[in-house]
Amino acid sequence: MSQDLILLPAPQRLTSLGGALELAPEALIWLAEGVPLTVGRAVQTALAEAGVRWTLTAARLDGAGIGAAVRIDPAQVPQPEGYTLTLLPETDEAAILITGHDAAGAFYGAQTLGQIVRCSGRGALPGLHIADWPDFPHRGVMLDISRDKVPTLETLFDLVDLLAGWKINQFQLYTEHTFAYRHHRAVWEHASPLTAGDILALDAHCRERYIELIPNQNSFGHMNRWLVQPAYMALAEAPDGYTYPWGETSTEPFSLCPTDPASLALVAGLYDELLPNFSSRQFNVGCDETWDVGQPGTRSEAIVKERGEGRVYLDYLRQINALVRQHGRTMQFWGDIIMKHPDLIPALPKDAIALEWGYEANHPFDQDGAAFAAAGIPFYVCPGTSGWNSIAGRTANALGNLWNAAENGLRHGAIGYLNTDWGDNGHWQPLPVSYLGFACGAAMSWAAEANRSLDVPAALDRFAFADAAGVMGRLAYDLGNVYQEPGVPCFNGSPLHTLLLHPDRPFTSAWLDGLNAEALAQTQDSIATIIAALDTAQMKPGADRHSALVPDEFMLAAGLLSHACALGIARLAAPGGATTAIPAAVRAALAEELEALLAEYRRIWLVRNRPGGLADSAGRLEALLRLYRR
């Protein structure tokens, strides 16, 4: 029986003891000294799924009537957050034994017990012994709430519950302008931001589930939502715009000027207001992708020429670190800019944590991790779910990227694994699209080798979608691989997403070069085949209170992908490949279909998310609708 178990994450060691443990209808759950009530309730909740209602007690009572015993004993379980779980058939003593190194370890033992119950059904549990502990001490998820989705507090609570069950112990909300700073209303007033009260409530919810809610506020680049406002434009490095590394240009400012003392004064004030709402002693200050710093015509051009881009960046980062230390926190920062200047890595503050990020399956985590390790800089590896710029995910890339990060993070002594979920270009992917990446990242960061051959669709069915029919896991997996079918290599996204976002981008340009109508028609057929199974799913409410919405979310994703195929086919047949050159009757049909998709997009958005950002996100699809109607 235990050989058929699918657990998420799969544990480090599982030994079958044979036989089956029959659960008595009534028994006691004994909590030894030092075991928190939260852990006892987690054990109660796990057993309730088996149909039994056992009572908590801290009194030993000579073992009489005790069905489960929970202890904390670092001598027996030497690894922090580790635990043992034993299910003993045919015993006169407690049949369920959980021993944690600490309270978190005991809590994780309870989560594994709950998963075993879900796999086994009511009544009997398999006799087994599990010895389990994490590979990475810090296992996090970062959710983008700045481009453009700000989830409701209930959505965040549900996501935290899901992640806690998968033994995630850190959570971040990527923030640019979506915290309600008291003196900066102009920046966030249309964004439906999180308030200080929201953060306090979420922080408490996380703590009860042994998750550290880490504050996050970008503090250098990605400040365009601030700098477009007249009150802040004077702080911009490039007020009139800049050039991206790949040659495109932007007319908006992007980064704070690192040589202007007022930039530091602004972020210092933000930290003063933001950080007291968090119990975590870490803080992610961002500071990634500062592309515009030192470009011709920018405010720091002269000093960058004199001292070098890397040195100017490092000096600003050190000043940021000093502010963070004043708050008694440890600074986290994205490592992409300093990695361009490897000679400066040893000069980084030794009390800061570098976040080594990369989102393609072949990202050089090995090379970059070795560089941080050689310099004695503590670092996390930071892969991603591959959901953004894709609508339905990029399954193959996500799995390769997540495994690459785990394998090389362990090789070079990374102290953490932060799995990121971004919202670039309107955050078109529904939240459940990211469950695959969240689940696989949780598994690989907990026990990489044990989860190398994880049955991902089956694990998703049981522990993400709660689908008794075994449909949703495979559907999410396969729809997430549709991005490969057009046969066009695409960095950081899908060609189908690009067709919708840039409906007049030439077919000879990056992300579209090589597309043909036959491949797009075959892709449409694949989408239809995959989504046809949706009607047979049998999901029940679980950690996701909006589980009834999941089929609609995947239907919407499939509809947008299919629409992208139809648009591509029509453009390829039109003179010059322009959307406006598509015959009027075809454009009218496309407009009717997109209008219906947009209505569904808005409806679904408002179930899980706040209204702020919806106009911006939907506006990108409305731009395509306007082209159809010309």
N, C-alpha and C positions, 0 to 999 in steps of 0.2 A: 504493500500500500504506500509506504513512504517513498518508494522508488518512482511513483507517479506524481509526486508533489512538484508543483511549479510555484516557486516562491520568488518574491521581488523585494529586495535582491536575493538571489540564491546565496545561502550561507557559506562561510568558509569550509565548514566540515559538517556533514550530516551522516550519522550512523543509524542504520535500522536495527531496532531491538526485537523486531518481530511481534506478532500478535496485535491486538487492538485494545485500546483503553475505552471501556464503557463509562460514560459520564453519568454519575448519580444525579437525580433531579435536584437534590439539595445537598449542599456541602459548604464548608467554610474556605475562604481564601485568607491564609495567614500571612500577614505582613510583619516581617521581622523588624527589629529596631532599626530605624534610619530609613525605611522604605517610605517614600512620600505617598500621600493619598492619591495623587494623580496616577501613579503607577498601579496602585490597587484598582482604581476605576478602569484603567486600560485593560487589566486582566478580566474584570467583570464584563466589560463591553465585548471582549473577544469571546468569552464563554456564552454570552447571551445570544450570539449568532448560532450557537449550537443548541439553543433552546433551553438552557439551564440558567437559573438565577441563584448564583452562589453569593453568600454574605461575606463581607469583609470583617476581619477581626485582627487585633494586635495581640490577643491573648493566646498563648500556646495551647492550653487545655489538654496537655499530655497527648496531643496528636488526635484526640477524639474528633471525628467528623471533619477533619481537615482534608480537603480535596486538592488544594494547591498551596504551595509554600513559596514565598518570594523573599529573597535575601539580597543583601549587598555585601560582597566579600571580595575585596581586591586581592587577597591572598589566593583565592581559588580562580579568579579571572583577572589575570595581570594586565590585560590590554584596556586602556581607557575606552569607555563606551562599549566594551565587549560584554558578552553574556553567555551563559549556557542555558539551554532549555531541554528538559528531559520529560518525556511522556512515558510513564511506567505502567504497562499492563499487569494485571494480577498482582497487586500489592496491597498490603494492609496499611501502609503509610500513605502520605500525600502522593497522589498519582501524577501531579503536574509540579515540576520543580523549576523555578527560574532563579538564577543567581546572576546578578550584575556586578561588574566592576564598580559601578556607580549608579546613581539614579537613572541616568540616561540609558545605560546598558540594560537595566531592568525594564525600562520602558520599551526598548527595542525588542527585548525578549517577548513582551506582551504583544507587540505588533506582529511578530512572527507567529505567535500562537494564534492570533486572529486570522492570519492568512492560512494556516493549517486547517482551522475550522472551516473556512470558506471552501477550501479544496475538498474537505472530507464530508461536509454536510452535517446533518444533525445526528447525534448519537455517539458513534465510535470515532476515536482518533487513533492514528497509527502509533505504535510504540517506536520511539526514536530518541536519539540524543543529538543535540546540535551544540557545537562550539563555534562561536561567531564573534567577529570583531572587525572594525573598519580598517581599510588600507590607508585612507586619507583622514587625518584628524578633523579637517574642515571640509564639509561637503555641502556646497551651496547651490542655490538657484537665484538668478537675477532676472527679473521681469521688467521690460521696458514699459514705463507708464508716461512717456513723453512724446511718442510718435504713433498714434494720437490717442490711444485708449487709456483712460484712467478707470480701472475696474471699480465696481462698487465694493464697499467693505465686506459685504456678504460673499462676493466672489473671491476676495482675497482670503477670507476665513476658510472657505471651502478648499482653495488651492493649498493653503498651509496644512490643512488636515490630510489631504492627499499626500503631500510631500513628507509629512511626519511619518506616515505609514510606510514610506519607502526609505526611512532612516536618513533623510536630509536634515542637517542641523544648522544651516544658515540660509537666510533669505534676504534679498535686496530688491529694492524698487528703483530702477534707473530713473533719475530725476534731473531734468533740466529746468523746467519752469512750472512744475505741477505740484508744488507745495505752497500752501497759502501763507506766504510771508506777509506779515502785517503791514509793512511799509512799501510793498512792491505790488500793489493790486493790479496795476496796469499790465503787468507781465502775465498774470495768471487768471484774470477775471473771466475769460471765455473758455477756460480749460477744465472747469469742474475739478479743482485740485483737491488733494488730500489735506486735511486740516491737522493741527496739532492734536486735537482730540481723537481723530482717526488713527494717528500714529500710536498714541498711547494705548488705544484699545487693541490695535493689531500687535503691538509689542507684548502686551499681556497675553494675548491669545497664543502668540508664538512661544513665549516662555513656558506656558503650561504644557507645551508639546516638545520641549527641549530643542527649540529652534531659536537661534540668535538672529534677531532682526537688525541688520546692519544698515546704518544710514548711508545714503548715497546722494551726492550732489555734484554734478559736473562743475568744474571750477576754472576752466581755461578755454578749451575748444568747445564746440557744440553749445555756444551761448547765444546763438542767433535769435532765439525767441526773446531774449533780453535786449540784445543790441539793436534790434530793429525799432525799439521804442525810443522816442526822442530823448527821454530822460537818461538813457544809458549809452546812446550812440557814441558819446565822447570817449568811452572806455574801449572802443573797438580797435583792434589791431589794423583792420582793413575796412574802414567805414563804407567804401564804395565797392566792395566785393573783392574776389580773389579767383585764382585758378586752381582747380582740382589737380591732383597728381596725374590723372588720366586725360587731362587736356580740356575738359569742359570748364565753363566759367560760371560763377555765381555773382549776382549783383548785390547780394546781401552780406553784411558783416558776419563773422563766424566766431573768432576767438577774442578773448580779452587781450589787451595790450600788456605783455608781461613786464614792461619797463615803466609802466605808469603806476605810481603808488596807490592811486585811487582804485585800481583793479583789486589790489590786495585788501583795501579797506572794504570794498563791496563784499567779497567772499567772507571776510572776517565777520561782518555783520550777519551774513546768512548762517554761518556756523553757530554764532551766539544764539540764534533763535531756533535752529533746527535740532542741534545735538542733544539738548536736555530732554527731548521727548523719547529718546532711545536709551535702553539699558545697556546696549552693546558698548564695548570699549574699542571697537574698530570703526573705521569710517572710510568709505570709498570716495575719493575726491575727483575721480575721473582723470582729466588731463590727457585725453587721447586725441589723435588726429588733428593736431594743431597745424594744419596744412598752410595756413596763410601767414604764419609768423615769419617775418623777414623777407617776404616776397617783395619784388620791386614796387615802390610806391607806398609801402606800409610804414607804420610808425616806428617799428623796430629795425627797419632795413639797415640803417647805418651801424647800429650796435651789433647786429648779427654779422655783418661783414667784418667788423672789428674782432669780435670774440668768438664767433661761430654759433650756428643755430643750436647745437647741442648744449653748449655752455649757458646760453641764455635760457634755454628750457630748464636746465638743471638748477640754475639760480632761483628761478621762480618756484620750482618744485620744492626746494629747500625752505623757502619762505612759507609756502603752504604747509609744509610739515611742521614748522615751528608753531603755526596757528593750531594745528591739530593737537600737538603735544600740550599746548596750554589748556586744552580741554580734557587732558588725561586719556587721549585716544591714540591708537596706532593707525597710521595712514596706510590705506591701500591706494594704488594708482595703476592705471593701465600702462603696460610696458612697451607699447609700440614705438613711441618716439625715442626713448633712450636706447632701444635696440638698434636704431639707425646710427647710433654713436657708441659702439661697443667699448671704446676706450674709456668712456665716462661711467660705465656701469659700476666699477669699483668705488666711484666717488658718490654713489647714491647713499642716502641716509641708511644706516644699518638697522634702524628701528622701524623702517617702513617695509611694506609688503608689495612686491611687484606682481601685477596681474598679467601673465603672459597669455595673450588671447590670439586666437586664429580659428577660422570657421570653415576651412576647406579640409577635406580628408587628408591632404598631403601637407598640411601646415608644418613648418619645421619646429615642432615642440622639442624634438631631440636637441637640435643645435641651440635653440634659444634657452631651453632649460639648462643646458650645460654651461652657458655663459653666465646666467644668474648664479648657478651653484658655485662656479669657480670663483666668483667675486664675493661669495658669502652673503648674498642677498636672499632673504626668504621670499618665496614666490608661490603663487597658485598657478595651475594650468587652467585655462578658461576656454573651453570649446563652446559649441552652441547647438541649439535644437534644429537649426537649418530651416525654420519655419518661415522667416521673413523673406520678402521678395519672391514668394513661391505660391502662396494661397493655400496649398495643401501639403507643404513640406517637401523635403528632399531626403527621403529615407536612407538611401545608400550613402549619401554624403554624410548625413548625420551620424550614422553608425560608425563610419570610418573616422570621422573627426573626433567623436567621443572616445573611441578606443585608443586612437593615436595619443590623445591627451592623457588618458589614464596610464598607458604603458610607459610613456616617456616622462610623465610626472613622477611616477614611482622610481623610474631609473635614476632620476637626478635629484630626488629628495624633496619634491614639491610638498609644501605643508598643507595645501588645499586644492580643491577642485571646484571651480565655479562655472556652472552650466548656464549659459546666457540665452535669453529669448528676446530678440529685438523686434522693433516695430517699424523698420524703415519703410518710407514711402506709403504711409497711411495705415499700417498695421492691418492689412487685409485678411490675414489668416485668423480663423476662429481659434479660441483658446484650446479646445480639445485636439486640434491639429498638433499642438505642442506636447501633448501627453506622451507620445512616443519618445521624443527627445528627453523629456523630464525623467521618464521611467528608466530609459537606458543609461542616462547619465548617473542616476541614483545607483543603479546596479553596478556600473563600472567603477564608481568612486568608492563604493563600499567594499567590494571584493572582486577585483578586476578579473582574475584568472577564473574564479568560480562562475563568473557570468559571461565568459567569452562565448559560450554556445547557448545563451538564454533564448528560449522560444518566445520571441518578442510578441507576436500576435496573441499567443495564448496568455502571456502575462498581462497584456493590456486588457484582454477580455475579462480576466478575473479581478484585476486590481485597479483598473482605470475606468473601464466602461461597465463593469458588472453585467456582462452580456452572457446569459446562459446559453444562447444559441451559438456562441463562438463566431460571430460575424464581424463585429466592429473592429476587433484588433487586426484581422486580416485586411479589412476594407481600408482602415487608416494606413496600414503598412503599404498596401498596393497603390492607393491613391497618391501617397507620398512619393512613389517612384515614377509617376507619370511624367515628371519633368525630364526624364531621360528619353522618352519616346520620340520627340521631334529630332533627336540625333544631333543637337547643337550643343557643344560644350558651353557652359554658362557659369561664370564665376559669381559666387555670392547671390545666386538667384536662379530663376527659371525663365526660359524664353517665352513661356506663356504669360507670365506676369509682365514681362517687358512689353509684349504686344498690347496689353491693356493700358499700361502706364505711359508708354511712348508710342501712340498709334501711328505716328508718321516717321518713326526712326527708320532709316534706310535698311533694306535687307542685306546690304553689304557691310553693315556696321557690327560692332561687338554685340554679343547676346542674341543676334538674329542671323548672322552670316551662315548660310547653308540651309536655311529653312526651305522646305518645299511642300506643295499642297498635298502630295500623297502621304507624307509622314504625318502631317497635321490631321488628315482624315483618319488615318489609322489610330492616332492618339485619341481622337473623338470617340472612335469605336471602343477603345480600351476604357475610357472614362465611363461610357455607358454600361459596359459589362461589369465594371467594378461596383458602380453605384447601384446596380440592379439588385444586389443582395441586401440592400438597406431595409427592405420591408420585412425581412425575416429575422432581424435583430430582436432580442428579448432582454432589454436592459431594465434593471431595477434601480431605484434610488440608492445612491451610496454616498461617498464623500461629496459628490457633486450634486447639489440640490437642484440643479438645472439639467439633470440627465435626460429628461424628456425633450430637451432642446437639441441634444447632440445629433440626432438624425437630420434635423433641419440645417444644422451648421455644416455638416458634411455634404448635404444636398446643395447648399449654397456654394460651397467651395467647388464642387464638381460642375455646377452650372457656370461659374465664372471661368473655369478652365476650358470648358467646352465652348463657351462664347469666344474666348481668346483664339481657339482653333478656327472657329468660323470666320472671325475677323481676319486672321492670317491668310486663310484660303481665299477670301474675297479680295484682300489687298494684292495677293500674288497674281490674281487674274486681272487686276485693274491697271490702266496705263500708268506707268511710273511707280506703281505700288503704293499710291497715296490713298488714304482712307476716303478723302473727298472725291476721288475718282471712281469709287465703287458705284455701280449703277444705282439710281435712286430707289428702285423697288427693293433692292437687296439691303441698302442702307436703312430703309424704313422698317424692314423686318428685323434687322439687327437692333435698331433703336427700340422697337417694341419689346424685344427680349431683354435688352439691357435695362430698360425702365422697370420691368418686373423684378429683375435681379436686384436693382437698387432699392426698391421698396422692401424686399425681403432683407437686404443688407441692413437697412436702417432699423427694421423691427428687431432683428436678432441682436444688433449692437446694444440696444437699450435694455435687453434682458440682463446682461452681465456687466454692463459698463455705464458710466456716467455720460451725460449728453455732450459735455465738452469734448471737442476734437472730432465729433462725428461729421460736422459740416466740412472740415478740412479733409478728412479721410474720404468721405463720399464724393467730395468735390473733384477728386482726381478721376473718378469714373464719370462724373457729370461732364467733365471736359470732353471725354470720348463721345458721350451722348450728343453734345453740341455739334461735334464734327459730323455725326450721322445725319443731323437735321439741317445741315447747310444746304 
